[in-house]
Amino acid sequence: MTPQEPGSLQSSSVTAGPPVTVSITRLVEPDRIPDATAWVQSGVNLANRYPGFLGSGWVRSHATSHEWHMLYRFADHEQLATWENSDDRLRWLDRGRDLVVESRVEKRTGIEGWFDAPQDAPASSAPPRWKQAVSIWLGFFPVNLAFTFLVGWLVPAFGSLAVLPRVLITTLVLTPIMTFWVLPFVTQLIRPWLLAPPRSAGAGLDRQR
């Protein structure tokens, strides 16, 4: 079966906008997993050379699953299209054709794209909301703290502003920093924890053995 690749979507017809997360589901035969892992990593290394690349990751829902859910993110549709239409990517896809049985592609914008599982994936594939909240806090707290100290040092009068303009300026500055750089970095860093199955589920499996 010929795989449907991200480039087959109409990336050339879209314009720049918010960050775009591409979610791809591929079916990989168990005996090809080492080769597929090396192939995916080589694609990540290539994409990392392109402007706007914000990170990537891949995961299987369980140890015996043939289905791989892969994510990568670019700063906007235009920079994503540059990668999708590049010769580097086309050659990379050609090298992996024998490894991929089938694939499904979805594109999402905004922060949720980093957390949502594919629409027909098991519900347990998506991390619980409390983990999503923790990952956002892990990024927002140090950034907000650094901004407060930095602005207080550079602009001492900033602290004397009324609450409304002070909060407005802070959020206007920090929101794009969080969206474009900090949150992608944090979610990539703690992805194994985000996607780890609940302990109770693992304990239940052990008791059934």
SEVEX-951826 format. One record per residue (C-alpha): residue in three letters; residue number from 0; x, y, z; chain. Coordinates in nm, 3 decimals. Layout:
residues N
ALA;NUM;X;Y;Z;A
...
end
This chain:
residues 209
MET;0;0.000;0.000;0.000;A
THR;1;0.136;0.341;-0.089;A
PRO;2;0.167;0.554;0.226;A
GLN;3;-0.001;0.892;0.246;A
GLU;4;0.274;1.134;0.341;A
PRO;5;0.251;1.482;0.493;A
GLY;6;0.357;1.640;0.165;A
SER;7;0.044;1.505;-0.004;A
LEU;8;-0.164;1.747;0.200;A
GLN;9;-0.215;2.090;0.048;A
SER;10;0.069;2.257;0.234;A
SER;11;0.145;2.495;-0.054;A
SER;12;-0.201;2.652;-0.035;A
VAL;13;-0.181;2.763;0.327;A
THR;14;-0.028;3.077;0.468;A
ALA;15;0.189;3.148;0.767;A
GLY;16;0.013;3.145;1.101;A
PRO;17;0.040;2.980;1.444;A
PRO;18;0.270;2.682;1.512;A
VAL;19;0.165;2.364;1.332;A
THR;20;0.195;2.014;1.478;A
VAL;21;0.194;1.727;1.228;A
SER;22;0.073;1.395;1.367;A
ILE;23;0.154;1.084;1.161;A
THR;24;0.047;0.727;1.234;A
ARG;25;0.263;0.462;1.066;A
LEU;26;0.239;0.085;1.077;A
VAL;27;0.577;-0.084;1.121;A
GLU;28;0.646;-0.456;1.118;A
PRO;29;0.802;-0.575;1.449;A
ASP;30;1.118;-0.705;1.284;A
ARG;31;1.179;-0.365;1.121;A
ILE;32;1.153;-0.156;1.439;A
PRO;33;1.533;-0.097;1.474;A
ASP;34;1.553;0.011;1.110;A
ALA;35;1.243;0.228;1.146;A
THR;36;1.383;0.392;1.458;A
ALA;37;1.706;0.482;1.280;A
TRP;38;1.512;0.609;0.979;A
VAL;39;1.284;0.831;1.189;A
GLN;40;1.582;0.975;1.377;A
SER;41;1.756;1.057;1.050;A
GLY;42;1.443;1.247;0.945;A
VAL;43;1.446;1.443;1.270;A
ASN;44;1.811;1.532;1.213;A
LEU;45;1.728;1.660;0.866;A
ALA;46;1.424;1.860;0.978;A
ASN;47;1.630;2.018;1.253;A
ARG;48;1.835;2.197;0.985;A
TYR;49;1.529;2.383;0.857;A
PRO;50;1.409;2.719;0.992;A
GLY;51;1.108;2.700;1.222;A
PHE;52;1.156;2.339;1.337;A
LEU;53;1.037;2.324;1.701;A
GLY;54;1.088;1.957;1.789;A
SER;55;0.954;1.608;1.741;A
GLY;56;0.882;1.275;1.908;A
TRP;57;0.727;0.933;1.851;A
VAL;58;0.562;0.670;2.067;A
ARG;59;0.376;0.338;2.050;A
SER;60;0.062;0.283;2.256;A
HIS;61;0.201;-0.045;2.397;A
ALA;62;0.500;-0.276;2.358;A
THR;63;0.345;-0.506;2.096;A
SER;64;0.172;-0.238;1.890;A
HIS;65;0.256;-0.206;1.521;A
GLU;66;0.120;0.148;1.525;A
TRP;67;0.359;0.439;1.577;A
HIS;68;0.228;0.785;1.655;A
MET;69;0.483;1.043;1.540;A
LEU;70;0.480;1.420;1.596;A
TYR;71;0.684;1.707;1.466;A
ARG;72;0.627;2.080;1.484;A
PHE;73;0.711;2.393;1.285;A
ALA;74;0.664;2.758;1.375;A
ASP;75;0.408;2.819;1.097;A
HIS;76;0.257;2.669;0.782;A
GLU;77;0.503;2.842;0.552;A
GLN;78;0.811;2.699;0.722;A
LEU;79;0.643;2.358;0.743;A
ALA;80;0.579;2.372;0.367;A
THR;81;0.947;2.450;0.306;A
TRP;82;1.042;2.128;0.486;A
GLU;83;0.764;1.920;0.328;A
ASN;84;0.860;2.027;-0.025;A
SER;85;1.236;1.997;0.025;A
ASP;86;1.454;1.754;-0.168;A
ASP;87;1.602;1.637;0.164;A
ARG;88;1.262;1.519;0.283;A
LEU;89;1.172;1.354;-0.048;A
ARG;90;1.494;1.154;-0.045;A
TRP;91;1.437;1.062;0.320;A
LEU;92;1.084;0.939;0.246;A
ASP;93;1.212;0.732;-0.045;A
ARG;94;1.462;0.557;0.184;A
GLY;95;1.182;0.462;0.423;A
ARG;96;0.922;0.330;0.180;A
ASP;97;1.000;-0.034;0.257;A
LEU;98;0.963;0.034;0.631;A
VAL;99;0.617;0.193;0.622;A
VAL;100;0.312;-0.023;0.560;A
GLU;101;0.056;0.257;0.596;A
SER;102;0.034;0.607;0.739;A
ARG;103;-0.225;0.865;0.840;A
VAL;104;-0.157;1.237;0.868;A
GLU;105;-0.323;1.510;1.073;A
LYS;106;-0.224;1.873;1.126;A
ARG;107;-0.314;2.079;1.431;A
THR;108;-0.233;2.434;1.534;A
GLY;109;-0.184;2.577;1.882;A
ILE;110;-0.065;2.426;2.207;A
GLU;111;-0.312;2.134;2.206;A
GLY;112;-0.134;1.976;1.911;A
TRP;113;0.145;1.869;2.143;A
PHE;114;-0.087;1.684;2.377;A
ASP;115;-0.375;1.543;2.171;A
ALA;116;-0.357;1.186;2.048;A
PRO;117;-0.474;1.104;1.694;A
GLN;118;-0.853;1.099;1.674;A
ASP;119;-0.884;0.721;1.645;A
ALA;120;-0.603;0.635;1.885;A
PRO;121;-0.684;0.486;2.227;A
ALA;122;-0.789;0.748;2.482;A
SER;123;-0.498;0.647;2.704;A
SER;124;-0.253;0.774;2.439;A
ALA;125;-0.310;1.134;2.546;A
PRO;126;-0.159;1.246;2.877;A
PRO;127;-0.407;1.338;3.153;A
ARG;128;-0.496;1.703;3.195;A
TRP;129;-0.303;1.734;3.521;A
LYS;130;0.018;1.632;3.341;A
GLN;131;-0.052;1.887;3.070;A
ALA;132;-0.101;2.151;3.341;A
VAL;133;0.227;2.053;3.509;A
SER;134;0.421;2.078;3.182;A
ILE;135;0.279;2.425;3.114;A
TRP;136;0.367;2.536;3.468;A
LEU;137;0.720;2.396;3.436;A
GLY;138;0.772;2.629;3.143;A
PHE;139;0.577;2.930;3.260;A
PHE;140;0.717;2.961;3.614;A
PRO;141;1.089;3.003;3.529;A
VAL;142;1.011;3.223;3.227;A
ASN;143;0.782;3.448;3.431;A
LEU;144;1.035;3.461;3.716;A
ALA;145;1.321;3.554;3.481;A
PHE;146;1.107;3.817;3.309;A
THR;147;1.009;3.974;3.642;A
PHE;148;1.369;4.000;3.762;A
LEU;149;1.499;4.121;3.425;A
VAL;150;1.236;4.392;3.378;A
GLY;151;1.267;4.501;3.741;A
TRP;152;1.641;4.545;3.689;A
LEU;153;1.624;4.716;3.348;A
VAL;154;1.307;4.922;3.404;A
PRO;155;1.267;4.992;3.778;A
ALA;156;0.951;5.198;3.713;A
PHE;157;0.776;4.888;3.572;A
GLY;158;0.686;4.769;3.923;A
SER;159;0.501;5.092;3.996;A
LEU;160;0.261;5.049;3.703;A
ALA;161;-0.102;4.967;3.774;A
VAL;162;-0.188;4.596;3.780;A
LEU;163;-0.378;4.593;3.449;A
PRO;164;-0.104;4.740;3.221;A
ARG;165;0.166;4.544;3.407;A
VAL;166;-0.012;4.213;3.353;A
LEU;167;-0.102;4.307;2.996;A
ILE;168;0.261;4.378;2.903;A
THR;169;0.382;4.062;3.079;A
THR;170;0.137;3.833;2.901;A
LEU;171;0.196;3.997;2.562;A
VAL;172;0.569;3.932;2.594;A
LEU;173;0.557;3.584;2.752;A
THR;174;0.277;3.421;2.550;A
PRO;175;0.472;3.399;2.220;A
ILE;176;0.786;3.293;2.408;A
MET;177;0.594;3.011;2.573;A
THR;178;0.417;2.904;2.252;A
PHE;179;0.708;2.912;2.009;A
TRP;180;1.003;2.804;2.225;A
VAL;181;0.944;2.707;2.587;A
LEU;182;0.646;2.472;2.566;A
PRO;183;0.782;2.268;2.270;A
PHE;184;1.112;2.232;2.457;A
VAL;185;0.948;2.129;2.786;A
THR;186;0.707;1.879;2.629;A
GLN;187;0.990;1.719;2.433;A
LEU;188;1.206;1.702;2.745;A
ILE;189;0.941;1.531;2.962;A
ARG;190;0.760;1.337;2.685;A
PRO;191;0.842;0.992;2.834;A
TRP;192;0.671;1.101;3.158;A
LEU;193;0.378;1.263;2.974;A
LEU;194;0.308;0.945;2.776;A
ALA;195;0.382;0.692;3.051;A
PRO;196;0.081;0.468;3.129;A
PRO;197;-0.085;0.507;3.471;A
ARG;198;0.066;0.291;3.744;A
SER;199;-0.268;0.133;3.821;A
ALA;200;-0.297;0.011;3.462;A
GLY;201;0.049;-0.144;3.476;A
ALA;202;-0.027;-0.308;3.810;A
GLY;203;-0.347;-0.453;3.667;A
LEU;204;-0.157;-0.609;3.378;A
ASP;205;0.097;-0.762;3.615;A
ARG;206;-0.179;-0.922;3.821;A
GLN;207;-0.331;-1.076;3.507;A
ARG;208;-0.008;-1.252;3.413;A
end
